């Protein structure tokens, strides 16, 4: 585990669970699997504190434990799962987009508590929805309120220690993060098709992904084959394109060098598959009982290329932003030609020798390109050696991934610094808001409310606005960096698992 990953994991644990949990988690991350006795000695905490911290970490699937042959228990931190905390806002937003407020609240409750019985999770979501409705003034009829009060009282009685147990006692649910990742990959694929071709092409791919969402088997690298007729019938109602036009788009997608869409047969107007790169998912437990209509397939194309294309496009974008368009031109040239001497780079890129040499050395110093020596003679004499520049995509992706971890950690520390610097003002603002809420509940007059509001001066309000704007920028930057992290991580995992 790199220092950048360790630092980011520590910051995430501290921000979400506090210092004690962070100490225990950091100890496990640094030293690997350890028993409770060594954890207590390493952290300097009381045994009871370490036990409670481990309970929290296990509850959120951030630590796993294993009973050893001699009976002792060893605890091991799951660094990859801790890093997923950074993506929690994106999971919640996606659930809201797909399933509305109930889906958002359900995912939020499960992420907040780690895992919950379904009855408990549903009750919490129902209570929060009810509170939201009452806050908007949408009061229920009195009979509904009485029934709700009775049900809440029964629930509180059960939680208070009643011997009656819920029917799903011992059955716990948690968020399937990999299913969200599959959705993110699909969205990235649709966006890539839109930028490479046009919006209609991306809508065709989106339709194919939506049709295959449940029927695609676990571990598949591509969707189930879909006939052109099926795709045409499943297009959105407002999308007015004819069957002939659809066939032309499918042919263009299948002929594209990136092979995001592959043709697997000619029946039903042609059958097609989409790469979804889910070798590592294992998230769809359902198996469709009947084959899809008219889906006779030949051996499908290995579409690992789709994720490779997304990763290389990300690398090219980073090079262009960091070093300019000319460096990006050289970088793309090396990706295409694989190995080139400096003179060849100058000629192919049509860049003066001095500039090309400077750009190559700058990218070489940043480990974005590498230099390979091929000696003509055993003595490795420089005059009799070829020096070829190349791009190791995997090495460059790993290096940029670690830089992304470092960037997110810097952003988190900056946000914490901003909050510490304005701690007193934030506490004052919270007190004023609490007083205003209390006065509004008791029906205070507008003049009284205005007098309380003026407890915060004009300069203080401006300072609060600046703080809010800065924190929002930091949060947006974290989300943007995490999108890059997701693409690079997916590429590296997919490449590592290929034979």
N, C-alpha and C positions, 0 to 999 in steps of 0.2 A: 504494500500500500504506500503510495507516494505521500510526501509531506502535504501537498496541496489537498489531496483527498482527506487526509487525517484532520487538517485544519478546518476544512469545510464541514466534515461530520461533527467535530466538536462544537462548532458554532451553531449548527442546526439543533443538536441535542440541548445546548444551553438555552437557546432562544425558545424552544418549545417545551422543555421539561425541567429546566432549572439546573443549578450548579451541581447538586448532588448526583443526579442522573448523568450529567455530563462527565463527571469525574469517573464514575463506574464505567460508562461506555467508552471513554477515552482510554482507560486502562486496558480494556479488552481489545480495543482496536490496535493499541501499540504492542501488546504482548501475545495476542492470540488466545486460544482456549485456556481457561484457568478455573480452578476450583474456588469455592467461596473463601476459604482460608487465605489464599494468596491474594485474592481481591481486596480483602479487608486490610491486609498488610500493605499492599501497594497504594491504596487510596488514602489510608489514614482515617477512614470513617469508622463509625460504630457498626458492628455486625448487623444490627437492626436496620440501620440506614441503607447498607448495601443490599440487604434482602428486599427492602421496599423498592429500591431503585431497579433491582433485577426484575421484580414483579411488573413494574411499569414497562420496562424494555421488552419483556416477554409478551405482555398484553398487546403491545403494538407491533409484534413480530420483528423487533429490531435486534433481538438476541435469541439464539437457540441454545438448548441444553441437551446433554447426552450423558446417560448413566454409563460409567466405565465398568470394566469387568470386576474390579474390586469393590464396587458399590458406591464409589465417590461420583459426584456430579460435576461435570465441566461445562462452563458457559462460554459461548462464542458469539462475538458481535457480527452482525450481518451488515457490512459496510455498504453494499449495493442497495440494501433496503433503507438504510439511514439516508442515503443520498436522494431517495425518492421523496423524502419530506419536502424537498425543494419544489416538487411538482404538484403538491397538494392543491394549490389554488387552481391549477389547470384542470385537475380531475373534477373539482367541484363545478367549475365553469362549464366544462363539457357535459356533465350530468344535467346542469340547468338547461343547456342548449338542446339536449336530446329529449329530456323527460320533464322539463318544467320545474316549478318550485318544489314539488314533493321529491323528485329525484335529486335535486340539489341538496335539500335538507337531509335526506337519507344518507347520501354519500358523506356529507359533512359530519353527521353524527357518528357514522362508522369510523371515519378517519380520526375523529376527536377521541373516541373511546377504544380504538384498536379493533375490537370485535364485540358484538352484542348479540343476544338472542333476538329473533325477529320480532317477538311480541314487544320487547322493550324498545327496540329501535322504532317500530311503528308508533308506539305510544308517545315517544319523545317527539317524533315528527308531527303527529296530530296535535300535540299541545302547542308546538311552535307555530303551526299553521293557524290554530285557533287564536293565539295571542296576536298574530299578524292581522287577522281579520278584524279583531276587536280594536286594534290600533288604528285601522282604517275606518272605523265607525260602522262596520258591517255586523251589527249585533244580531244574534240569533233570536228566535222566538223564545219566550219564557219557558215553554215546555222543553225545548231543546236544551236550554241552559240547565234546567233541573236534571235532565237525563245525563248531561255532561258532568254535572257536579257529583251525581251519584256514582258514575263510572270512575271519576277521578278518586273519589273517596274509597271505592273498592280497591282501586289500584294501589293507593297509599297504604291501605290496610294490609294488602299482600306484601308490599315492600317492607312494611313495619315488622314483619316476623311471623306472619300467619303460616300455619302448617301446610296450607294449600299451595301446591306448586303449579306454575304455568305448564301447559301441555308441551311446550318446546324447551323445557328446562334441560340444560346441558347441550343444546344445539346452538352453535354460535356462527355468526356470519361476519365476513369482513370484505373489504373492497377488493375486487379482482383487478389489480393494477395492470397486469399484462393485457387484459381485455381493453383497457384504455389505451395502452401502447399500440395495440393493433389498430385502433381507431385513429390514433395520431399518425401512424405510418400510412394509412389509407388517405388521410387528409393531405399529407405531404406528397403522396403520389399524384393526387388530383391536382394539387397546385403546380407540381412540376409539369404535368401534361398541359395545363392551361398556359404556363409561361412558354413552353416549347412550341405549342401549336396554337390552339385558340380555346375559347370558352365552351364551344359546342363539344369539342373533343373531350374536355375535362368532364362535361356533364354525362357523356356516354360512359366514361370510365367510372364516374361516381355511381351511375345506375347499375353497372355490372357489379361493383363492390357491394352495393346495398342488396342486390338480389342474392349474392353469394355469402352474405354475412353469417348466416346460421348454418348453411349447408356445407361450408368448407370444412374439411376434416382437420383435426388437430395435427400440427406439424407440417402442413402443406406449405409449399413455397409459391403456390399459385391458386387461384380460385377454381371452383368446379367449372367445367365447360358450359357455356351458355350459347344457345342458338341466336342467330340474328333476329329471328321472329320473336323470340322471348324478350330480347332486349328492346325491340321496337314497341312491344306491348307494355313494357314497364317504364318507358320514358315518362317524365313528368307531364301532366296534362297540358300545361301551358307551353310546352316545347314543340313548336310546330315545324318539324322536319319530316320529310317523307321517307319511306322505306328505302328508296334508291339512294337518297342522300346519306342515310345511316350506314348503308353498306359501303359507300365510298369512304366515310370516316373510319369505319372498322378496318378497311383495307389499308388506309393511310397509317393507322395506329400499328397495325401488324407489320407493315413494311419499314417502320421507323427503326433506325439502327439501335436505339436504346431498348427496344423490345419490351416496352411496358405491357403491351398487349400481344399475345401470341395466338395464331390460328392453329386449331387442333383438329379440324375436320371440315367437311363440305356439306354435311347434312343440315336440314332446317335453314337453308340460306347461308350456311357457314357457322361453325362453332368456334368460340373464342374464350381465352382465359386471361386473367389479369394477375400479375405478380403482386403478392401482398407481403412477401418476406416474413413469414411467421414460423420459421423453423423452430424458434426457441419458445413459442408461446405455450402450447399445451393448454389452451383455455376453453376451447369449444368441446364440451363433453357430449353433445348431442350428435347422433349419426342419423342422416336422413335415411328413411326406410325404403324409399323408392328412388330409382335413378331419375335424373332430370330428363325431360322430353328431348328426344333427338340429340343426345350428347354422346355420339360415338367418337372416341378420341384416339389419336395417335400419341406417341411419346411426347409429352409437353416439353417445351424449352425450359431450361434452367434459368429462371429469371432473377437470379441473384444480382444481375446487372442493374436492376432498378435502384437498389439501395446503394450500389457502388456509384451510380450516376449522381444520386442525391449528395453523397459524401464528397465526391470530386467537385461538384458545383459549389458546395459550401467552402471547400478549400480555395477554389478559384476566387470566390467572392472575398474571402479574408485576405488573400494576397493582393487583390486589387485595392481593397480599402486601406491596407497597410503600406503598400509600396507603389501603387499607381497602376494605370492601365498597361504601360509598357512591360512592367514586370509580370503582370497577369498574362500578357501575350506570350512571353517566354515560358511561363509556367504551363500554359495550355499546350504550347508546342512540345515541351518535354513529356507531358502526359500522352500526347498523341504519338510522338516518335520514339518514346521509351529511352533511348540513349543517343546523346549528341555531343560532339566536341564543341569547344568554344567557338571555333571558326564557323561550324555548321549552324550554331545558334544565331550568330551574327547574320549569316546569309539568309536563313529561313525566316527569321523575324524581321529582317530589313532594318536593323538597328546598328548605329555606328559601333565600332569595336570597343572604344573606351566605355561607352554607356553600357553595352551588353556585359562587359567584364565586371563593371561596378555592380550592376543589378544581380548578376549571378553570384557574386561574392556576398552581397547583402542577404540574399535568400539562403545561401550556403551557411552563413553565420547564424541564421535563425532556424536552421535544420529543416527548412522547407524543401530544399533540394539536397542531393548528396553527390559526392564525387567518387567515381569508381576508376581505379587504376588497372590497366591491362598491359603488363610488360611484354615487350617483344622478345627480350632475352632474360635469362635467369638472374642477371646481376641487378635488375630493376633500375637501370640507369634512366634518369629523367628524359634524356634525349631520345631514348628508345622505348618510351612508354606512352600509351594512349590514355588520355584523361577524359573520361566521359561523364557528363552531367546527366542525372536521372532523378526521377521523383519516386520515392518509396511512399506510396499512398498510406499504407498502414502505419508506418513510423510517423508521418506527418500528422495523421489523424490522432494518434496517441499524444503527440506533443501538444497539439492544439486543444485536445480534450483536457489535459492537465492545466493548460493556460486558462481554459474556461472555468475550471474548478477554482483556480486562484482568483479570477475576476469576480466570481460570485461571492467568495469569501471576503474580498475587499469591499464589495458593495454592502454586504451584511454588516461589516464592521463600521462602514461609513454611516449606515442607518442608525446603528446603536450609538455612535458618537453624536449624531444629530439629536437623538432622543435624550441622551444624557445632558447635553448642553442646554436643552430647553425643558429640563425636567420640572423645574419649579413653575414655569409658565403653564405647562401642560396640566399639572396638578391644580393650579388655580382655575384654569378653564374647565376642568372636570367638576370642581366644586360649584362653579357658577352654573353650569348646565344642570347639576343635580338640584340646586336651589330653584332654578327656573321650572324644572319639571314638577317639583313639589308644589310650587305656587300655582302653576297652570291646573294641576289636579284639584286644588282647592278653590279655583275660580277667582284668582287674583285679577285686579284691574290692569289695563294696559300700561298705565303710568307706573305702577309698582314694578311690572316686568321690565319696563324700559330702564328704571333706576338700577335694577340688579344687573342688567346687561352692561350698563356703563361702568361697572366695577372693572371691566377689562378696557383699558385705554386704547386709543387709536394706534399708537406705535406697537402695543402688544398684539392687537389684532393683525397688524401687518406682519409682525414676526411669526404669528401662528400661520398666516397664509403662506409665507415663504417656507416655513417648515413643512406644511402639507404638500406644497408643490415639489419640494426637494424629495420628500419621502415617496411621493407618487412616481417621480422620475426614477428613483432607485428601484422601486418595485417593478416598474415597466422594464427597466434594464435587466433585472434578474430574470424576468420571464423570457425576454429575447435571448439572453445567453443560454437559458435552459433549453430553448428550441434547438440551438446549435448543439448543445450537449446531447440531446436526444438523437439527433441524426448521426453524430459521430459514434455514440455508444452502440446504436443499432447496427451501424456498419461494422464496427469492430467485433461485436458479438456474432453477427452473421458470418463474417469471414473466418473467425476462429472455429466455428462449428462445422465448416465445410470440410469434406474429406480431402 
